[in-house]
Amino acid sequence: MNRRDSLKALVVGGISTSVLLDACKQPATDNKGTAANTDAAKATDHPDRMAEEKVADKQVMDQPKFFTANEMATITILGDIIIPKDAISGSASDAKVPDFIEFIVKDMPEHQVPMRGGLRWLDMQCLKRYEKAFKDCSHTQQMEMVDEIAWPKKAKPGMHQGVSFFNLMRNLTATGFYTSEIGVKDVGYMGNTPNQWNGVPDDVLKQYNLAYTEKELKECVSFDKKA
């Protein structure tokens, strides 16, 4: 199972962290991704939003930016390492995950210190090793650093803060991606869309020695064999 499939299973299986459980706090999405993108204000006008939700979302979005430009650059790089673009869909940044994370840390302030502290920790580690901040390191150097904190059971002593930060970053990235239009399509979620049931397949009926009666076919079952 590759990284994207693992994250998809986490979300679809409903066994993610409290971040996913609290995802209901995020605003509705529009056709460009999460509501925390540059067109976020449009989401507050969604007809399904309650008045209280619109007010709360606007209060969050009206706050000054939390992350600096350098921090956002690092978040973007990390997000695309966690969920890169592939043949199926776009990357985390394509789904505007960095903007989602900016929204979430303002909506859920308990994530502000862990995120900012983790970003600082990451830069300090890279400065010691490569004499560069994480965003300025080569891709090889970035992956070397990530590999040290992405696998909790394999992490060396002294990497605890980095492991905790990367766990949070991974959870936020997965939540942002799989609540965006790109992520929803990647999962294959159809929602409340009408479908056509073509009856129990013939091979299943034969397996259990069953068959539709002429009356059932005429009165109860209506389907197109070509569908």
Secondary structure by P-SEA (a helix, b strand, c coil): ccaaaaaaaaaaacccccccccccccccccccccccccaaaaaaacccccaaaaaaaaaaaaccccccaaaaaaaaaaaaaacccccccccccccaaaaaaaaaaaacccaaaaaaaaaaaaaaaaaaacccccccccaaaaaaaaaaccccccccccaaaaaaaaaaaaaaaaaaaaacaaaaaaaccccbbbbbbccccaaaaaaaccccccccccccbbbbccc
